Amino acid sequence: MSEEQKEIKVLHVDDEPDFLALTKAFLEREHAEFSIDTITSAGEATELLKSGTYDVVVSDYKMPKMDGLEFLKNLRASGNTIPFIVFTGKGREEVAIEALNNGANGYLQKGVDIASMYGTLAHAIKQEVAKKRGDEALQKSEEKYRVLIENANEAILVVQEGMLKFVNPKVMELAGYTKEELISRPFVEFIHPDDRGMVVERHFKRPEGEAHSSVYPFRIIDKEGNIKWVEINVTPIAWEGVPAALCFLSDITERKRMEEELRRSEVLYRTIFESTSAPTVIVEEDTTLVLANEEFAKLAGYSKDELEGKKSWTEFVVKEDLERMKKHHYARREDASSSPRHYEFRFLDRYGNVQDIYLTIAMISGTKRSVASFMVVTERKQVEGNLRRALLYWENIFQAIGHPTVILDPHHHIIEANRATERATGKLEEELKNKKCYDVFHGTDQPPEGCPLEAMLISGHLETVEMEIKALDGMFLVSCTPVFDDSGHLQKVIHIATDISERKQAEETLRVSALQWQTSFDALSDSICLLDLEGRFLQCNKATAELLGKPINEIIGCTCWELVHGTSEPIEGCPIVRMRETHCRESLVLPVDDRWLDVSADPMLDENGKLIGAVHVISDITDRKQAEEKLAKIVDSVDIPAFAINSEHKITHWNTALESLTEVSREDVVGTDKQWTPFYVKKRPVMADLIIDEASESEFEARYGDKYKKSSLI
């Protein structure tokens, strides 16, 4: 006997000794794990149960002196919970109900079929014993873990349906309450009011499958009114057979206090760091810029995000000064006094501009980092040179723009025009200057309807429109961007015209193509629709609307089974459900009213081959079904053995004469491709298969020689 077949001790009570002997012999022979003791009276059985160790009782109902029900009631009244199966010859429904109500684990009737009867009894015995043993093992396990939790050096509690069901001594120490004051009280009563909503939301959303961390902090209020920070780690468990949450609490009050002090210190430090008017950075030992304030970002020409943790200060030093500064950088980290705290160097910004800088630098105590402050000391002439370079930079960008771009004053006059404008209009910049933009581009004496400059003058911000520009012979996306001076007055307008003629033509082609597709789609007689993976209609043709008797706008968004079958769930064999599993075409033939419908679902894939929906087709095959029924009547009515197969080589008809000849019933073969089994030892195509496959005459001759004759119908 294996470990899995642990001995099962059975006490069988029945007033018929022969039946007891038969039962014992049969069950012990067929089930090696069974050890059966027999007794002929319930009274003796009661005494045996006091001294013996049994796993299950099997008892007859009708017995002299004490029947099976009285026996059961006495056992349960004494607190004995041993599995009890009533096994009787003649049963009545009210007896079965009373037995089960009084704690019976099963109620079985004796029968004529011995093998079936004892098989059912053996199964019931094993099932009830396994359940009992499982419950006992679970109880022992729970007791073991209860002892472990009681003595743990961490606050541990169990919350079930919002109520505290268990707390260990550490919880009482943390909260300042006794066990009696905590148990069966709502957990939220001990949570700080400002944190209750968050904790409750996390508690109820976790069982629903929403993503929430099981570890998070919140505040509690102890018995003395003190606010404490705790960190909770939650895991779902079953407590006494009911879902619950096992919670581990760590007191993090001191950690939170230190974090708050650190945060305040960092806020103060960062406020000073950001508020200083001097460009300032903190530098790592490997020369990386750890922090940079806004002033340094302006000086360098980068955003803070582009600088911090990504750029090295060495990128902002001219080549001639770099080696000297690197020596200072590394020497300072060995001995802060060995390098000067103040010196000058030339700063190289993002755009290649060089500025003279007076640097003040010092090490941050206890780290390998340094803090550096910059002061620009460049003469006005250098500033003017930088300004000229900036203007040149702008001019290069302006001329490099590939779309017609002009600078206008607020009154539509052209101030500047780039080379793309010259090419598009066929006129030089000097010819365009001071002319009205609508005169040049539209040939009108006033702004055209929808003019973006007019709209921009009202809104004060960028305006963009699509419009035809006759002078440029096409459709353009025209944008007007305001440029304000330091006082907020509008000075100039940047006017850019992007040619979208090809895009508009493509959109029109696409629109016509879509219209043609929809026309063809609606012209199909079969119901065709596109469904998402949940079976909801995304698109359908007119035939679908006619079939369902609803306008298309009422169909979209509904599920196919809701509209076609009137059900809230997919029907059995639903091709949509099967196709989601197989990723292949699935179909189903079903009757609807007086019609037969062929419902199919083909996979709809995206460009990466991922399944995103289904092409759902409903075809009315009533005529075909009627023809098949006529064929069935013809095949079944003839006296000669006959069968029929479909194009997939599956048997559709197998008449009575063929059943008699082959002794193969139609139930065994219809729907299969086993038409060969009555005629051949090994699988091979029969003549019907060859006809379906349009086999050549040579293939027929190879199979049948001169023992076949071609029908005049083929």
Residue pairs with C-beta under 8 A, 6 or more apart in sequence:
1 7
1 32
1 33
5 32
5 33
6 33
7 33
7 35
8 31
8 33
8 34
8 35
8 55
8 56
8 125
8 126
8 129
9 35
9 37
9 52
9 53
9 54
9 55
9 56
10 27
10 34
10 35
10 36
10 37
10 54
10 55
10 56
10 57
10 58
10 125
11 36
11 37
11 39
11 45
11 48
11 49
11 52
11 54
11 56
11 57
11 58
12 20
12 23
12 24
12 36
12 37
12 38
12 39
12 58
12 59
13 38
13 39
13 40
13 41
13 42
13 45
13 57
13 58
13 59
13 60
13 63
13 68
13 71
14 20
14 23
14 38
14 40
14 59
14 60
14 63
14 87
15 40
15 41
15 60
15 62
15 63
15 64
16 40
16 60
17 38
17 40
20 38
20 39
20 40
21 38
23 36
23 38
23 58
23 118
23 121
24 36
24 38
26 114
26 118
27 34
27 36
27 118
27 121
27 122
28 34
28 35
28 36
30 118
30 122
31 122
31 126
34 122
34 125
37 48
37 52
37 54
39 45
39 48
41 63
41 64
41 65
41 66
42 59
42 63
42 65
42 66
42 67
42 68
42 70
42 71
43 65
43 66
45 57
45 59
45 71
46 71
46 74
46 75
48 54
49 57
49 75
49 80
49 82
54 82
55 82
55 83
55 129
55 132
55 133
56 82
56 83
56 84
56 85
56 125
56 128
56 129
56 132
57 75
57 82
57 83
57 84
57 85
58 85
58 87
58 121
58 125
59 68
59 71
59 72
59 84
59 85
59 86
59 87
60 68
60 86
60 87
60 88
60 89
61 67
61 68
61 69
61 86
61 88
61 91
61 95
61 99
62 68
62 88
62 89
62 90
63 71
66 74
68 86
68 88
68 99
69 86
69 95
69 98
69 99
69 102
72 84
72 86
72 99
72 102
72 103
72 104
73 102
75 82
75 84
75 103
76 102
76 103
81 103
81 132
82 132
83 105
83 106
83 125
83 128
83 129
83 131
83 132
84 103
84 104
84 105
84 106
85 104
85 105
85 106
85 107
85 108
85 121
85 124
85 125
85 128
86 95
86 96
86 99
86 104
86 106
86 107
86 108
87 108
87 109
87 110
87 121
88 95
88 107
88 108
88 109
88 110
89 109
89 110
90 109
91 107
91 109
96 107
99 107
100 107
105 128
106 124
106 128
108 117
108 120
108 121
108 124
110 117
111 117
142 240
146 166
149 156
149 166
149 168
150 168
150 169
151 168
152 168
152 170
153 170
154 170
154 248
154 249
154 250
155 168
155 170
155 171
155 173
155 174
155 230
155 248
155 249
155 250
155 251
156 166
156 167
156 168
156 170
156 171
156 246
156 247
156 248
156 249
157 164
157 166
157 167
157 168
157 171
157 182
157 187
157 247
157 249
158 164
158 165
158 166
158 167
158 237
158 239
158 244
158 245
158 246
158 247
159 165
159 187
159 203
159 244
159 245
159 247
160 239
160 242
160 243
160 244
160 245
161 242
161 244
162 186
162 187
162 188
162 203
163 184
163 185
163 186
163 187
164 182
164 183
164 184
164 185
164 186
164 187
165 183
165 184
165 239
165 240
165 244
166 183
166 239
167 179
167 182
167 183
170 249
171 182
171 249
172 178
172 179
172 182
174 220
174 222
174 228
174 230
174 249
174 251
175 182
175 190
175 220
175 222
175 223
176 222
176 223
176 224
177 222
177 223
181 223
188 196
188 199
188 200
190 220
190 221
191 199
191 218
191 219
191 220
191 221
192 218
192 219
192 220
192 221
192 227
194 219
195 218
195 219
198 218
199 218
199 232
202 212
202 216
202 234
203 234
203 245
205 212
206 212
206 214
206 234
206 236
207 236
207 243
214 233
214 234
214 235
215 231
215 232
215 233
215 234
216 231
216 232
217 229
217 230
217 231
217 232
217 252
217 256
218 229
218 230
218 232
219 227
219 228
219 229
219 230
220 227
220 228
220 230
221 227
221 228
222 228
228 251
228 253
229 251
229 252
229 253
229 255
229 256
230 249
230 250
230 251
230 252
230 253
231 249
231 250
231 252
232 247
232 248
232 249
233 247
233 248
233 250
234 245
234 246
234 247
234 248
235 245
235 246
236 243
236 244
236 245
236 246
237 243
237 244
237 245
237 246
238 244
239 246
273 280
273 291
273 293
274 293
274 294
276 293
276 295
276 373
277 295
278 295
278 373
278 374
278 375
279 293
279 295
279 296
279 298
279 299
279 373
279 374
279 376
280 292
280 293
280 295
280 296
280 371
280 372
280 373
280 374
281 289
281 290
281 291
281 292
281 293
281 296
281 313
281 371
281 372
281 374
282 289
282 290
282 291
282 292
282 364
282 369
282 370
282 371
282 372
283 289
283 290
283 313
283 329
283 369
283 370
283 371
283 372
284 290
284 368
284 369
285 333
285 368
285 369
286 312
287 312
287 313
287 314
287 326
287 329
288 309
288 310
288 311
288 312
289 307
289 308
289 309
289 310
289 311
289 312
289 313
290 308
290 309
290 369
291 308
292 300
292 304
292 307
292 308
293 304
294 304
296 307
296 374
297 303
297 304
297 307
299 347
299 349
299 355
299 374
299 376
300 307
300 311
300 316
300 349
300 350
301 349
301 350
301 351
301 353
302 311
302 350
313 372
314 322
314 325
314 326
315 348
316 347
316 348
316 349
317 325
317 345
317 346
317 347
317 348
318 345
318 346
318 347
318 348
318 354
320 346
321 345
321 346
324 345
325 345
327 339
328 339
328 340
328 343
329 339
329 370
331 338
331 339
332 338
332 339
332 361
332 363
332 370
333 363
333 368
333 370
336 362
336 363
341 360
341 361
341 362
342 358
342 359
342 360
342 361
343 358
343 359
344 356
344 357
344 358
344 359
344 377
345 357
345 359
346 354
346 355
346 356
346 357
347 354
347 355
347 356
347 357
347 374
347 376
348 354
349 355
351 389
351 393
353 386
353 389
355 376
355 378
355 382
355 386
356 376
356 377
356 378
356 382
357 374
357 375
357 376
357 377
358 374
358 375
358 377
359 372
359 373
359 374
359 375
360 372
360 373
360 375
361 370
361 371
361 372
361 373
362 370
362 371
363 369
363 370
364 370
364 371
378 386
398 405
398 407
398 416
398 418
399 418
399 419
401 418
401 420
401 496
402 420
403 420
403 496
403 497
403 498
403 499
404 417
404 418
404 420
404 421
404 424
404 425
404 472
404 496
404 497
405 417
405 418
405 420
405 421
405 494
405 495
405 496
405 497
406 414
406 415
406 416
406 417
406 418
406 421
406 432
406 437
406 495
407 414
407 415
407 416
407 417
407 492
407 493
407 494
407 495
408 414
408 415
408 437
408 453
408 480
408 492
408 493
408 494
408 495
409 415
409 492
409 493
410 457
410 490
410 493
412 436
412 437
412 438
412 447
412 453
413 434
413 435
413 436
413 437
414 432
414 433
414 434
414 435
414 436
414 437
414 440
415 433
415 492
416 429
416 433
417 429
417 432
417 433
421 429
421 432
422 428
422 429
422 432
424 472
424 497
425 432
425 440
425 441
425 471
425 472
427 440
432 440
437 453
437 495
438 444
438 445
438 446
438 447
438 448
438 451
439 445
440 471
441 469
441 470
441 471
441 472
441 497
442 448
442 469
442 470
442 471
443 470
443 471
447 453
447 454
448 467
450 465
450 467
451 465
452 463
452 464
452 465
452 478
452 479
452 480
452 495
453 463
453 480
453 493
453 495
455 463
455 465
455 480
456 462
456 463
456 480
456 481
456 482
456 493
457 490
460 482
461 482
462 479
462 480
462 481
462 482
463 479
463 480
464 477
464 478
464 479
464 480
465 477
465 478
466 475
466 476
466 477
466 478
466 500
466 504
467 475
467 476
467 478
468 474
468 475
468 476
469 475
469 476
469 478
469 497
472 497
472 499
474 499
474 500
474 501
475 499
475 500
475 501
475 504
476 497
476 498
476 499
476 500
476 501
477 497
477 498
477 500
478 495
478 496
478 497
478 498
479 494
479 495
479 496
479 498
480 493
480 494
480 495
481 493
481 494
481 496
482 490
482 492
482 493
483 490
483 491
483 492
483 493
483 494
484 490
484 491
485 491
521 528
521 541
522 541
522 542
522 543
524 541
524 543
525 543
526 543
526 617
526 618
526 619
526 620
527 540
527 541
527 543
527 544
527 547
527 617
527 618
527 619
528 540
528 541
528 543
528 544
528 615
528 616
528 617
529 537
529 538
529 539
529 540
529 541
529 544
529 555
529 560
529 615
529 616
530 537
530 538
530 539
530 540
530 604
530 613
530 614
530 615
530 616
531 537
531 538
531 560
531 576
531 601
531 613
531 614
531 615
531 616
532 538
532 612
532 613
533 580
533 611
533 612
533 613
533 614
534 559
535 559
535 560
535 561
535 570
535 574
535 576
536 557
536 558
536 559
537 555
537 556
537 557
537 558
537 559
537 560
537 563
538 556
538 613
539 556
540 552
540 555
540 556
542 552
544 552
544 555
544 618
545 551
545 552
545 555
547 618
548 555
548 563
548 564
550 563
555 563
560 576
560 616
561 567
561 568
561 569
561 570
561 571
561 574
562 568
564 592
564 599
564 618
565 571
570 576
570 577
571 590
573 588
574 588
575 586
575 587
575 588
575 599
575 600
575 601
576 586
576 601
576 614
576 616
578 586
578 601
579 585
579 586
579 601
579 602
579 603
579 614
580 611
580 614
583 603
583 611
584 603
585 600
585 601
585 602
585 603
586 600
586 601
587 598
587 599
587 600
587 601
588 598
588 599
588 600
589 596
589 597
589 598
589 599
589 621
589 625
590 596
590 597
590 599
591 597
594 622
595 620
595 622
596 620
596 621
596 622
596 624
596 625
597 618
597 619
597 620
597 621
598 617
598 618
598 619
598 621
599 616
599 617
599 618
600 616
600 617
600 619
601 614
601 615
601 616
601 617
602 614
602 615
602 617
603 611
603 614
603 615
604 611
604 612
604 613
604 614
604 615
605 611
605 612
606 612
628 652
631 644
631 652
631 653
632 652
632 653
635 642
635 643
635 644
635 653
635 655
636 653
636 655
636 656
638 655
638 657
639 657
640 657
641 655
641 657
641 658
641 660
641 661
641 662
642 653
642 655
642 657
642 658
643 651
643 653
643 654
643 655
643 658
643 675
643 688
644 651
644 652
644 653
644 688
645 651
645 652
645 673
645 675
645 688
645 689
645 692
646 652
647 692
648 673
649 673
649 675
649 689
649 692
650 671
650 672
650 673
651 669
651 670
651 671
651 672
651 673
651 674
651 675
652 670
653 666
653 670
654 664
654 666
654 669
654 670
655 666
658 664
659 665
659 666
661 678
662 678
662 679
663 678
664 677
664 678
668 674
669 675
669 677
675 686
675 688
675 689
676 683
676 684
676 685
676 686
679 686
680 686
685 693
685 703
687 700
687 703
687 704
687 708
690 699
690 700
690 703
691 714
697 710
700 708
700 710
